[in-house]
Amino acid sequence: MRPKHRPRVRVRLMKKRLQLLLNVQFPEINDPKGLCRDITGVGRWGNGDVEVSLSSLDELPYVMGLVRQSYERQMGKGGDEATNELPSQ
């Protein structure tokens, strides 16, 4: 039986970075810095059409914004207004 909901992001630990697969179509992601890679149709582990790598803690707020966009798309909240920054605390 297939699960009702797919994971929103898969994380793979690499030697010098984290590799994330976002479960969103590439044209739907707002990525002004160009960190995302379109892996539509590429043989790969997991699901999702967007790959992004995190190689520095400085990139974490931006990458979390990308993860948030994927989450909001899957939850039906659109994600168009999503920012690529974490909310200020």
C-alpha positions as CSV (number, residue, x, y, z in Angstrom):
1,M,0.0,0.0,0.0
2,R,1.3,3.4,-1.0
3,P,1.6,6.0,1.8
4,K,-0.9,8.9,1.6
5,H,1.7,11.6,1.9
6,R,5.1,11.7,0.5
7,P,8.1,13.1,2.4
8,R,8.5,16.8,1.8
9,V,12.3,16.6,1.9
10,R,14.9,13.9,1.9
11,V,18.4,14.6,3.3
12,R,21.5,12.7,2.3
13,L,24.7,13.2,4.2
14,M,27.7,13.6,1.9
15,K,31.4,14.0,2.7
16,K,31.4,17.8,2.7
17,R,27.8,18.8,2.4
18,L,24.1,17.8,2.9
19,Q,22.2,17.0,-0.2
20,L,18.4,17.7,0.0
21,L,15.7,16.5,-2.4
22,L,12.6,18.7,-2.3
23,N,9.3,17.2,-3.2
24,V,8.2,20.0,-5.5
25,Q,8.4,20.6,-9.3
26,F,11.4,22.6,-10.4
27,P,9.4,25.4,-12.1
28,E,7.4,26.0,-8.8
29,I,10.5,26.8,-6.6
30,N,11.5,30.4,-6.1
31,D,15.3,30.3,-6.0
32,P,16.9,33.7,-6.7
33,K,20.4,32.5,-5.7
34,G,20.2,29.6,-8.1
35,L,21.2,26.9,-5.6
36,C,18.6,24.4,-6.8
37,R,19.2,21.9,-9.6
38,D,16.4,20.5,-11.8
39,I,16.7,16.7,-11.6
40,T,13.4,15.9,-13.3
41,G,13.8,12.7,-15.2
42,V,17.2,11.9,-13.7
43,G,17.7,8.5,-12.1
44,R,18.1,9.2,-8.4
45,W,17.3,8.1,-4.9
46,G,14.1,9.3,-3.2
47,N,11.4,11.5,-4.8
48,G,11.2,15.1,-5.8
49,D,12.4,17.1,-8.7
50,V,14.6,19.6,-7.0
51,E,18.0,19.0,-5.5
52,V,19.8,21.5,-3.3
53,S,23.1,21.2,-1.5
54,L,24.0,22.8,1.8
55,S,27.7,23.2,2.2
56,S,27.9,26.0,4.7
57,L,25.9,27.0,7.8
58,D,25.6,30.5,6.2
59,E,23.3,28.9,3.6
60,L,21.0,27.3,6.2
61,P,18.4,30.2,6.4
62,Y,18.1,30.3,2.6
63,V,17.8,26.5,2.2
64,M,15.2,26.4,5.0
65,G,13.2,28.9,3.0
66,L,13.3,26.5,0.0
67,V,12.2,23.6,2.3
68,R,9.4,25.8,3.5
69,Q,8.2,26.5,-0.1
70,S,8.1,22.8,-0.8
71,Y,6.1,22.2,2.4
72,E,3.6,25.0,1.7
73,R,3.1,23.7,-1.9
74,Q,2.3,20.2,-0.6
75,M,0.0,21.5,2.1
76,G,-2.0,23.5,-0.4
77,K,-0.8,26.9,0.8
78,G,0.7,27.9,-2.5
79,G,4.2,28.9,-1.5
80,D,4.3,31.9,-3.9
81,E,4.8,34.3,-1.1
82,A,7.3,32.2,0.7
83,T,10.5,33.9,1.5
84,N,13.9,32.2,1.6
85,E,14.7,33.4,5.1
86,L,13.7,32.2,8.5
87,P,11.4,34.4,10.5
88,S,13.2,36.8,12.8
89,Q,13.1,35.8,16.5
